[in-house]
Amino acid sequence: MKFKGLLCCLVLFSPLLNAFEQAYAPIKAGKATILIPIELIPENIVRLSTKRTGDVSQLAWTPVSGADYYVVEHYQGGQWKTVNDKVLTSFTSTAQMGPFRVKSCHRYGCSPWQQNAVTVDADLEVQAFYATSSQVEAGEVFQLHWSQSGATAISVTKSANQNTGPALTMKSPSFRSLSQSINYVTKYTLTAYGFGGQRIQREVVVSPLAEVRAIEQALPSNYPQPLRELGLDVIERTIVEHNGSLYFATHDDKLFRYKSQVTHSAQGEKDITWQKEWALSTTGVVANAPVFNDGFAYFTVSMMGEKGKACKVDVNQPGTLDCSNQFDSNAIAAPMLVDKAQLNAAASSQSESSFFNSVSEANEILVNGLYVFQRNGTIKVLDTNNLRTELKTYIMPAQVKNVLTKPLLIGSVELVRAAEQSTQLAKHVTKAVNTAGSGPQLIYREGNKLLGIAFPKSAPQSESVTQRMSRMLGLEAVPSTSQDSQTMQVVWEAEL
């Protein structure tokens, strides 16, 4: 006789107080149904994270689907003692020091204990969330990548064709990438969870190449929502204000400049409207905020096939883009403009800042130009007058795994401004710079660490006579003759 049936549960209440209920599976045998007792417990908790803040221990763990509550214990005096036997969230706090363990429970039983706790010291932050390309062939496999710190759990959802579902269910934050394929315009939402219920979300949109993308209009609101009513799929990290105009990029390979107009009603209320000044096609995704100098906006572009470029545009007379040669890696981070005259001027005006104590030596080592940070760690120094001319090439040290954000140059006003906003950054950088000696350095954050990365102390190769004459006469630049690439070194590290 063959038994067939769909697993479900028949509840028989136990007369014992606080005892679990017995779960049964109905099995059909012909016309009869036999109830067989089964064990039914929640899934195991994937990861337990702890963090000590003052006199309080913060605990958080990956949520379990189907769990009704959690039990938390701590180890003291040679035995496990209950901290809370009915936590209804996936986080809690206690004055106890630990070690800790936690298990998930529902009416039929509890999972095994999870007591391999991971200590988390960093604040919750998502540094980047992006796709290898914003437009792919239907059915083509692509990668989603993200970089975060301080998370206790990670999840990714996807929304397409008016349906929303999980792309990655609750996982350990050690997951850093996800393979996907699509047939419709799809919005992916990354959620990073922290202690005390804290969470941060980032979004990215990927569309099939052949599909015309339709962006939903924002719902009316009593609160001002700049750019939301424009019907544009704005990449948030690209938004920057410069000389009264707002610049930003979209996932459909465009760069925009908008001007805000403020009108006042009779009741004294402000009404902000946005007027488009220009839009440019960028032949790839601009994943960073442009930088500005002498009337030009400089930015990097990431294209399909792990390729990239650096481009510039006259912000007042936009025409076709002036771009560099193609790189063999994406360029996610914003470029950096180095002008030694500006470094000297900044050092003169803020000589009391230790962040400017290496300017004289920087003048001997650094090259004026646009420093482009490729994701694979290659740094190209380009001539700002002709981006197709490469002046120098550096390689980031092995400690830097994936360049997603723009480093800060010691001696730059940007570093001083960042330090003014973060006393922790200022303290670490001041101490490290004072003990690491002079010389131009980049400050880069890799996970929970600040890295001081020194430029090699060798004189840069001068521009050839042929290159200089071609540039002065406005002729097409000859191929770059920059010297061989030089590998940079980490000269100090600091924990955040």
Secondary structure, 3 states (H helix, E strand, C coil): CCCECCCCCCCECCCCCCCCCEEEEEEEECCEEEEEEECCCCCCCCCEEEEEECCEEEEEECCCCCCCEEEEEEEECCEEEEEEEEECCCEEEECCCCCEEEEEEECCEECCCECCEEECCCCCEEEEEEECCCEECCCCCEEEEEEEECCCEEEEEEEECCEEEEEEEEECCCCCEEEECCCCCEEEEEEEECHHHCEEEEEEEEEECCCCCCCCCCCCCCCCCCCHHHCCCECHHHCEEECCEEEEEECCCEEEEEEEEEEECCCCCEEEEEEEEEEEECCCECCCCCEEECCEEEEEEEECCCEEEEEEEECCCCCCCEECCCECCCCCCCCEEECHHHHHHHHHHCCCCHHHCCHHHHHHHCCCEEEEECCCCEEEEECCCCCCCEEEEEECCCCCCCCCCCCEECCCHHHHHHHHHCHHHHHHHHHHHHHHCCCCEEEEEECCEEEEEECCCCCCCCCCHHHHHHHHCCCCCCCCCCCCCEECEEEEEEEC
